[in-house]
Every structure is written in C-alpha cells, then in structure tokens.
C-alpha cells in the first residue's frame, strides 16, 4: 500500500467514525451548542425549538425530533446488527 492510499483510507475511516454518535454523543454536542449560544433559551431559539423541548431532550424524557436534528446538521439512522 502506498502512502496516498494509506491516507485516503485513514481519512475515510476517521470520517465514518466522526459522524456516528450515540445518545451520549448527541447530548454532548447539544451541550456544546448551549455553551456556544450562552443559555438554553437562546439555543432553543437558534435551533427553532421550544426551551421546554430542549430541556426534555437533555433530561432524556424525549428524543430529538427531525427539526432539532436538521438544525444541528444531523439525521437519525437505525442500525440492526447480528448478535
């Protein structure tokens, strides 16, 4: 394997891992958004959701809906694997 092939494979591998996240990874990303905007209220307004919905998502009472995922540049994918 030559050097350019190695870096291409390494880049593809890092890209695939970088964009997969579980619920904890999503919440961490959401908390970074709150830090960016300063408050939950400002974050909710920027993401086009209610402050109560944002709180419910953070506390695990509700899952992120399509609007929140889209505003964060994400989409939901479900994966089934053999045990």
C-alpha positions in Angstrom: 0.0 0.0 0.0 1.5 3.3 -1.0 1.3 6.5 1.2 -1.5 8.2 -0.6 -3.7 5.1 -0.4 -3.0 4.8 3.4 -4.0 8.5 4.0 -7.1 8.1 1.8 -8.2 5.0 3.9 -7.3 6.8 7.1 -9.3 9.8 6.1 -12.3 7.7 5.2 -12.1 5.8 8.5 -11.9 8.9 10.5 -14.8 10.4 8.6 -17.1 7.4 9.2 -16.3 7.4 13.0 -16.6 11.2 13.3 -20.2 11.3 12.2 -21.5 8.3 14.2 -22.7 9.1 17.6 -24.8 7.5 20.3 -27.3 9.3 22.6 -24.4 10.5 24.9 -22.5 11.9 22.0 -25.6 13.7 20.8 -26.2 15.2 24.3 -22.6 16.3 24.4 -23.0 18.0 21.0 -26.2 19.7 22.3 -24.4 20.9 25.4 -21.7 22.4 23.2 -24.4 24.3 21.3 -25.7 25.6 24.6 -22.2 26.8 25.5 -22.0 28.5 22.1 -25.2 30.4 22.5 -24.9 31.0 26.2 -28.3 29.9 27.5 -30.8 27.2 26.9 -33.3 29.8 25.8 -31.0 31.3 23.2 -30.1 27.8 22.0 -33.7 26.8 21.6 -34.5 29.9 19.7 -31.5 29.4 17.4 -32.4 25.8 16.8 -36.1 26.6 16.2 -37.5 24.5 19.1 -39.1 25.4 22.4 -37.0 25.7 25.6 -39.1 23.0 27.2 -38.4 20.6 24.4 -34.7 21.3 24.7 -34.9 20.6 28.4 -36.9 17.4 27.8 -34.2 16.2 25.3 -31.4 17.0 27.7 -33.1 15.1 30.6 -33.9 12.1 28.4 -37.6 12.5 28.6 -37.9 12.9 24.8 -35.7 12.1 21.8 -34.5 14.7 19.4 -37.1 15.3 16.7 -36.5 15.9 13.0 -36.4 19.7 13.3 -33.7 19.6 16.1 -31.6 17.0 14.2 -31.8 19.1 11.0 -30.9 22.3 12.8 -27.8 20.5 14.2 -26.9 19.1 10.8 -27.7 15.5 11.8 -30.1 12.8 10.7 -31.3 9.7 12.6 -30.3 6.3 11.3 -31.1 3.0 12.8 -28.8 0.1 12.6 -29.5 -3.6 13.3 -26.7 -6.0 13.8 -26.5 -9.7 14.3 -26.0 -10.8 17.9 
